[in-house]
Amino acid sequence: MATLKRSNVFMKNPEDVLRKIKKIREDGMKKLQ
């Protein structure tokens, strides 16, 4: 159910979703260092 909701958001606003993913990845890299 959660994945369905997420893909709906992605269809509506892919740029925002990609930005969030990028930010999460950057935060993860900072924690690893």
N, C-alpha and C positions, 0 to 999 in steps of 0.2 A: 504493500500500500504506500509506504514511504517513497519507494523508488518511482512509482507512478506519479506521485505529486511532484517529485524532483524533476522528472522529464517534462512535465507540463510547464514548470517554471523555466526550464531550459529552452523550450520551444518559444515561449513568450519573450524571454530576454537572455539570449545566449551570451551576449557580451558581459552582462553582469555576473553570470555564473562563472564564466572563464576568469573574470577578474578575481572572484572569490577563491577559485581554485589556485590561481597564481599566488594570491596572498597567503593561503594556507601552506603552499609549497615553500614560499620564502620564509615563513615563520618556522617551518620544519627544518630548513637548512640552518637557520640561526641557532636553533636548539642543538643541532648536531655539532656545531663548531665549538 
